[in-house]
């Protein structure tokens, strides 16, 4: 059976039990981090906003990484969306300043946008550029949701909207893209991902 590699070989798209389990673990672990970031982010956010209005978006990537990480490891359609939604639901259940409904919806939006990168590439390309695109698109989703819900009174095309968009996209590309690529590589090198093509590729282990 052929599997997905970074060279674009036709992927196997059927989910296995291990795929669901690992994507779920990523979602659960991410939810704890998201929840903790929400607890401590108010001070840094206010400081950044005082320095440059809209620059607070530079920390938004701390809520965007579950999808790209799950996708590059599991490599199945819906992995990014699934992990991000699991993380959002669990974060909402633990409680945060935004409330359960809003947390679920923004998680859904961010997950869909993160997934879009892999859809565009037809689940055939797995490299840093793909994760950067996924993180950046998730950032666009985060920005869009914010302006359609919490920031309706602000001109999205004005200076605040542009700065907030650029900062959020950069944050998504760096934190959810570049950093998650290196985290995936580090995990794979331990042998923990040998049940996945993504792990065997890194370690040079044959199927």
HURADA-V37938 format. One record per residue. RES is the residue in one small letter. PHI is phi in degrees with one decimal (999 if undefined). OMEGA is omega in radians with two decimals (999 if undefined). BURIAL is # if it has 16 or more other C-alpha atoms within 10 Angstrom, else .. Layout:
res=RES phi=PHI omega=OMEGA burial=BURIAL
res=RES phi=PHI omega=OMEGA burial=BURIAL
//
This chain:
res=x phi=999 omega=3.12 burial=.
res=x phi=-83.9 omega=-3.14 burial=.
res=x phi=-133.0 omega=3.14 burial=#
res=x phi=-72.8 omega=2.94 burial=#
res=x phi=-133.7 omega=-3.12 burial=#
res=x phi=-68.8 omega=3.14 burial=.
res=x phi=-91.8 omega=3.02 burial=.
res=x phi=89.6 omega=3.09 burial=.
res=x phi=-62.8 omega=-3.08 burial=.
res=x phi=-57.0 omega=-3.04 burial=.
res=x phi=-83.5 omega=2.92 burial=#
res=x phi=-90.8 omega=-2.98 burial=.
res=x phi=-102.1 omega=-3.11 burial=.
res=x phi=-76.1 omega=3.13 burial=.
res=x phi=-76.9 omega=3.02 burial=.
res=x phi=-109.8 omega=3.10 burial=.
res=x phi=-59.7 omega=-3.12 burial=.
res=x phi=-65.1 omega=3.09 burial=.
res=x phi=-64.4 omega=3.13 burial=#
res=x phi=-62.9 omega=-3.10 burial=#
res=x phi=-62.9 omega=-3.09 burial=.
res=x phi=-69.3 omega=3.09 burial=#
res=x phi=-61.4 omega=3.10 burial=#
res=x phi=-66.9 omega=3.12 burial=#
res=x phi=-61.5 omega=3.10 burial=#
res=x phi=-61.6 omega=3.11 burial=#
res=x phi=-62.8 omega=-3.13 burial=#
res=x phi=-65.0 omega=3.14 burial=#
res=x phi=-61.3 omega=3.14 burial=.
res=x phi=-65.2 omega=-3.14 burial=#
res=x phi=-60.6 omega=3.12 burial=#
res=x phi=-65.5 omega=3.11 burial=#
res=x phi=-66.7 omega=3.12 burial=#
res=x phi=-57.5 omega=-3.12 burial=#
res=x phi=-63.4 omega=3.14 burial=#
res=x phi=-67.8 omega=3.10 burial=.
res=x phi=-62.0 omega=3.13 burial=.
res=x phi=-61.1 omega=-3.13 burial=#
res=x phi=-68.5 omega=-3.00 burial=.
res=x phi=-110.5 omega=-2.99 burial=.
res=x phi=-86.0 omega=-3.05 burial=.
res=x phi=-60.3 omega=3.14 burial=.
res=x phi=-61.1 omega=3.10 burial=.
res=x phi=-58.9 omega=3.14 burial=.
res=x phi=-60.7 omega=-3.13 burial=#
res=x phi=-62.4 omega=3.12 burial=.
res=x phi=-64.1 omega=-3.12 burial=.
res=x phi=-63.4 omega=3.12 burial=#
res=x phi=-66.2 omega=3.11 burial=#
res=x phi=-71.9 omega=3.13 burial=.
res=x phi=-70.5 omega=3.09 burial=.
res=x phi=-141.0 omega=3.12 burial=.
res=x phi=-53.8 omega=-3.10 burial=#
res=x phi=101.2 omega=-3.07 burial=#
res=x phi=-74.2 omega=3.08 burial=#
res=x phi=-59.3 omega=3.12 burial=#
res=x phi=-60.9 omega=-3.10 burial=#
res=x phi=-68.3 omega=3.09 burial=#
res=x phi=-99.1 omega=-3.08 burial=#
res=x phi=-63.8 omega=3.12 burial=#
res=x phi=-60.6 omega=3.11 burial=#
res=x phi=-68.4 omega=3.06 burial=#
res=x phi=-112.7 omega=-3.00 burial=#
res=x phi=-119.9 omega=-2.89 burial=#
res=x phi=-88.2 omega=-3.06 burial=#
res=x phi=-59.7 omega=-3.09 burial=#
res=x phi=-63.2 omega=3.13 burial=#
res=x phi=-59.0 omega=-3.14 burial=#
res=x phi=-65.5 omega=3.12 burial=#
res=x phi=-62.4 omega=-3.09 burial=#
res=x phi=-64.9 omega=-3.07 burial=#
res=x phi=-71.0 omega=3.11 burial=#
res=x phi=-84.1 omega=-3.05 burial=#
res=x phi=-78.2 omega=3.08 burial=#
res=x phi=58.3 omega=3.07 burial=#
res=x phi=-131.2 omega=3.12 burial=#
res=x phi=-57.1 omega=3.10 burial=#
res=x phi=91.9 omega=-3.08 burial=#
res=x phi=-63.3 omega=3.14 burial=#
res=x phi=-63.4 omega=3.13 burial=#
res=x phi=-62.8 omega=-3.10 burial=#
res=x phi=-60.0 omega=-3.09 burial=#
res=x phi=-64.7 omega=-3.12 burial=#
res=x phi=-68.0 omega=3.13 burial=#
res=x phi=-69.8 omega=3.07 burial=#
res=x phi=-57.2 omega=3.14 burial=#
res=x phi=-61.3 omega=-3.12 burial=#
res=x phi=-66.1 omega=-3.13 burial=#
res=x phi=-62.5 omega=-3.13 burial=#
res=x phi=-68.5 omega=3.07 burial=#
res=x phi=-61.7 omega=3.12 burial=#
res=x phi=-63.0 omega=-3.14 burial=#
res=x phi=-66.2 omega=3.10 burial=.
res=x phi=-75.1 omega=3.09 burial=.
res=x phi=96.6 omega=3.06 burial=.
res=x phi=-152.8 omega=-3.04 burial=.
res=x phi=-72.1 omega=-3.04 burial=.
res=x phi=-94.5 omega=-3.11 burial=.
res=x phi=89.6 omega=-3.03 burial=.
res=x phi=-63.8 omega=-3.08 burial=#
res=x phi=-62.8 omega=-3.13 burial=.
res=x phi=-65.5 omega=3.14 burial=.
res=x phi=-63.9 omega=3.11 burial=#
res=x phi=-63.8 omega=-3.07 burial=#
res=x phi=-65.5 omega=-3.13 burial=.
res=x phi=-67.6 omega=3.05 burial=#
res=x phi=-63.4 omega=3.11 burial=#
res=x phi=-63.6 omega=-3.14 burial=#
res=x phi=-63.5 omega=-3.13 burial=#
res=x phi=-64.0 omega=3.11 burial=#
res=x phi=-66.5 omega=3.11 burial=#
res=x phi=-63.6 omega=-3.14 burial=#
res=x phi=-68.9 omega=3.07 burial=#
res=x phi=-62.9 omega=3.13 burial=#
res=x phi=-65.1 omega=-3.06 burial=#
res=x phi=-57.4 omega=3.14 burial=#
res=x phi=-59.2 omega=-3.11 burial=#
res=x phi=-75.6 omega=3.05 burial=#
res=x phi=-64.5 omega=3.14 burial=.
res=x phi=-56.6 omega=-3.11 burial=.
res=x phi=-92.9 omega=3.04 burial=.
res=x phi=57.2 omega=3.10 burial=.
res=x phi=55.0 omega=-3.12 burial=#
res=x phi=-118.8 omega=-3.08 burial=#
res=x phi=-115.2 omega=-3.13 burial=#
res=x phi=-130.4 omega=-3.08 burial=#
res=x phi=-150.3 omega=-3.11 burial=.
res=x phi=-57.1 omega=-3.11 burial=#
res=x phi=-62.0 omega=3.13 burial=.
res=x phi=-65.7 omega=3.12 burial=#
res=x phi=-68.2 omega=3.08 burial=#
res=x phi=-60.9 omega=3.10 burial=#
res=x phi=-61.5 omega=3.13 burial=#
res=x phi=-61.3 omega=3.13 burial=#
res=x phi=-63.5 omega=3.14 burial=#
res=x phi=-65.5 omega=3.13 burial=#
res=x phi=-66.0 omega=3.06 burial=#
res=x phi=-61.7 omega=3.06 burial=#
res=x phi=-62.5 omega=3.07 burial=#
res=x phi=-61.1 omega=3.10 burial=#
res=x phi=-62.3 omega=3.11 burial=#
res=x phi=-60.3 omega=3.12 burial=#
res=x phi=-61.3 omega=-3.11 burial=#
res=x phi=-61.4 omega=3.13 burial=#
res=x phi=-60.7 omega=-3.12 burial=#
res=x phi=-60.5 omega=-3.09 burial=.
res=x phi=-77.5 omega=3.10 burial=#
res=x phi=-84.8 omega=-3.09 burial=.
res=x phi=-120.4 omega=-2.99 burial=.
res=x phi=-94.6 omega=-3.02 burial=.
res=x phi=-123.0 omega=-3.06 burial=.
res=x phi=-61.2 omega=-3.07 burial=.
res=x phi=-78.5 omega=-3.10 burial=.
res=x phi=-101.9 omega=3.11 burial=.
res=x phi=-68.0 omega=-3.08 burial=.
res=x phi=-65.8 omega=3.11 burial=#
res=x phi=-91.9 omega=3.11 burial=.
res=x phi=-80.9 omega=-3.06 burial=.
res=x phi=-61.7 omega=-3.14 burial=.
res=x phi=-63.4 omega=-3.12 burial=#
res=x phi=-61.7 omega=-3.13 burial=#
res=x phi=-67.9 omega=-3.14 burial=#
res=x phi=-63.3 omega=3.13 burial=#
res=x phi=-63.5 omega=3.11 burial=#
res=x phi=-64.3 omega=-3.10 burial=#
res=x phi=-61.7 omega=-3.13 burial=#
res=x phi=-63.4 omega=-3.12 burial=#
res=x phi=-68.8 omega=3.13 burial=#
res=x phi=-65.6 omega=3.10 burial=#
res=x phi=-61.5 omega=3.13 burial=#
res=x phi=-60.8 omega=3.11 burial=#
res=x phi=-63.7 omega=-3.13 burial=#
res=x phi=-64.4 omega=-3.09 burial=#
res=x phi=-80.2 omega=-3.05 burial=#
res=x phi=-75.9 omega=-3.10 burial=#
res=x phi=-82.6 omega=-3.14 burial=#
res=x phi=-102.1 omega=-3.05 burial=#
res=x phi=-63.0 omega=-3.10 burial=#
res=x phi=-64.4 omega=3.14 burial=#
res=x phi=-69.6 omega=3.06 burial=#
res=x phi=-61.9 omega=-3.12 burial=#
res=x phi=-70.4 omega=3.04 burial=.
res=x phi=-65.9 omega=3.09 burial=.
res=x phi=-58.0 omega=3.13 burial=#
res=x phi=-60.8 omega=-3.13 burial=#
res=x phi=-64.0 omega=3.12 burial=.
res=x phi=-65.6 omega=-3.10 burial=.
res=x phi=-61.6 omega=-3.12 burial=#
res=x phi=-64.6 omega=3.11 burial=#
res=x phi=-77.6 omega=-3.08 burial=.
res=x phi=92.4 omega=-3.10 burial=.
res=x phi=-67.3 omega=-3.09 burial=.
res=x phi=-109.1 omega=-3.09 burial=#
res=x phi=-67.6 omega=3.04 burial=#
res=x phi=-77.9 omega=-3.10 burial=.
res=x phi=-118.9 omega=3.02 burial=#
res=x phi=-56.4 omega=-3.12 burial=#
res=x phi=-58.5 omega=3.14 burial=#
res=x phi=-77.3 omega=-3.13 burial=#
res=x phi=-66.3 omega=3.09 burial=#
res=x phi=-59.8 omega=-3.08 burial=#
res=x phi=-63.5 omega=-3.06 burial=#
res=x phi=-90.1 omega=3.14 burial=.
res=x phi=68.1 omega=-3.14 burial=.
res=x phi=-92.0 omega=3.12 burial=.
res=x phi=-72.4 omega=3.11 burial=.
res=x phi=-63.1 omega=999 burial=.
//
